[in-house]
Amino acid sequence: MAKNNQKTVQSDNQPATQTAAEQINHAIVRSRNVKKIYTMGAETVEALRGVTLEIYQGEYISIMGPSGSGKSTFFNMIGGLDKPSEGQVFIDEVDIAQLDAYELAWLRCRKIGYIFQTFNLIPVMSALENVTLPMVFGGMTSDEARDKGAELLGKVGLGTRLQHRPFELSGGQQQRVAIARSLANDPAIILADEPTGNLDLKTGTEIIEILKKMNKEMGVTIITATHDHKMLAASDRVIWIRDGQVERIERREDLQIQVGTIGGEAE
Amino acid sequence: MAQPKEPDKLLFTDRGRIGKQVVLPWNKSIEICVGSIKTRLGRSIVTLLGIVLAIAFLMSILTNRVMIDNLVAQNDENITLLLQVKAGVDVHDATSVEHKRQQDMWLLTLSMLVALVGIVNSMLMSVTERFREIGTMKCLGALDAFIVRLFFIESTIQGVVGTLIGIPIGFMLTYVRMGISFGFGTFDYAPLLGWTAINIAICLVIGTFLAVVAAWWPARTAAQMQPVEAMRVEE
């Protein structure tokens, strides 16, 4: 079942002129034989043991796996938060191991949007200020940033709560602010680490729906690390990681669970 | 460490060459810091109090010295007698005056050190409290330099405000005490005002300096945080 899902790896040196089909399948994230070895005293732990995969532009990907599987390590790596011990990670065709501190910051600012399990809004800032912060880092003027921030918050359904501080918002609302913030600089990728982990079933479903909507409407690639089986229905592909390796990759069509049978409470 | 890079390897699809393109304007930095101080008023007040106390003490000692010098300079028999009785200053014994000064300096140095340790401690705690916040900012693209700058600005604001509060407290305490002992009319006010202006300047410099020096270590600690920290669920 899994075999026919793995796309044949295209040659690394793509010709300068790409066909339309190749552009559609443009690999936004590529990892090649990625290994990560941690040294703890005398012991070495191999958290990742050679992960090779490609994630294409506009995909909605879920990375699943038990804790300790290396899922988080891999996730951090494709987010530019960690560097591999061996192998390479390309984000938008750039080898992240070659980037210096400035370039990494730029990558995080402009190319990647982060969503966290614990929302991680800056507590001293209003919803709008939280959303505009990455735009400020990105060099946008205050006026532009304010307009765009308000628009993004409107998109996630918080158009009337621009000036609320994080502690005045519910968990679901905070996560919506975080989604708006992750979209601030029109990133190519959104990385969501257990985005529904701290939310109840109904709110979690709403968050997944918003993510799916952004994925469809804005074409942003979404990569989530999750335990949440609600997420499977929204995903284009699900990557299962176990013992530091890709165990299998499933397409939504092949998943056992049918779309619609999950998250029924939202209806 | 700096390896030459081929520029074409750094081509991102739509934006060309990347470099120092991540920015945090000064006005925005200050806005963030003011917001942070306001929201965390409790913590800010603790830091502030350390500076207020240190500067009040400094100002009090400086004022005391200036006022006594002021009285000595008048060279009046009655005042000299009062000085010996009420302040233990023997005008005719130069070594005892000098000795008292050295004692004051020693006390001053010690109290400034204690204040410094207090402020460092308080700033370090505020860094620890904000681990996730700092990590998040880094995920959003903040450079180490932004984090350092934010902590320095915050600390400087606290230093200046604390100093501005500490100066009048220290001055009034000493002025009133001396005034009651010697009579407010006894002083020669023209030079006293001049010296007080100089004392205020000294306090401002030392107060701000204390705050900035105290911020250095905590700010560095904060800047070296890895963005992965933001991902940690438990604080």
Interface residues (C-beta under 8 A of the other chain):
Chain A: S72 N76 L81 D82 D92 E93 V94 D95 Q98 D100 A101 Y102 E103 A105 W106 L107 R108 C109 R110 K111 Y114 F116 Q117 T118 N120 L121 I122 P123 V124 M125 E129 L133 P134 V136 F137 G138 G139 S142 R165 R181 A188 D193 G197
Chain B: A2 K5 K9 L10 L11 F12 T13 R15 I18 G19 K20 Q21 V22 V23 L24 P25 K28 I32 G35 S36 K38 T39 R40 R132 E133 G135 T136 M137 K138 C139 L140 G141 A142 L143 D144 F146 Q226 P227 V228 A230 M231 V233
